[in-house]
Amino acid sequence: MGTRDPRVDAYVARSAPFAQPILVHIRELVHEVCPEVEETMKWSFPHFTYRGKILCSMASFKQHCALGFWKGSEVVGGAGADPGEAMGQFGRITAPDDLPPREELAGYVRRAMELIASGGGGGAPSPKRAPKPPLAVPDSLTEALAGNEKARAAFEAFSPSHRREYVEWITEAKGEETRKRRIATALEWLAEGKSRNWKYEKPRPA
């Protein structure tokens, strides 16, 4: 049988009123489709695990929620939103109706379960690539993120390329005051789940 984590109850309860029905809907559907699912908290927001591996996660921000599958490109394919729009594969979720229809979303959960059960899905293995050097996050940004739970969670959940955009923007600042302003802006945007270049990204289709 699956398990429920009281920390997830607390997370839902302290989320904004608009976010609570979204989070409850996601949570209940995941448990319904995957009775073995176990809940936990990673990076300060709820994750659902299956057979010891992350199945998906959900998060709430000031004005939207996010839902993401660990193997998102294999689970959702081309049906997902612009990956730069927000965390996860479904863009900025502001109401339950922004989520895929119930059966479609249940299908994604089942697909994610299949991938975990099969060890990662079929197809020929990808050729090995030399690992990229780790991203050097400046101490000033690390310290600022440590004091903002939502911003830190979003930063850690973003892809390496999106994290790099923030790091380069901050480290390229010419002066100390400019750097401080950019860090303050970065925290604000990250807390809302926004990428560095969110202003220039295409809006999600209605």
Secondary structure, 3 states (H helix, E strand, C coil): CCECCHHHHHHHHHCCCCHHHHHHHHHHHHHHHCCCCEEEEECCEEEEEECCEEEEEEEECCCCEEEEECCHHHHCHHHCCCCCCCCCCCCCECCHHHCCCHHHHHHHHHHHHHHHHCCCCCCCCCCCCCCCCCCCCCHHHHHHHHCCHHHHHHHHHCCHHHHHHHHHHHHCCCCHHHHHHHHHHHHHHHHCCCCCCHHHCCCCCC
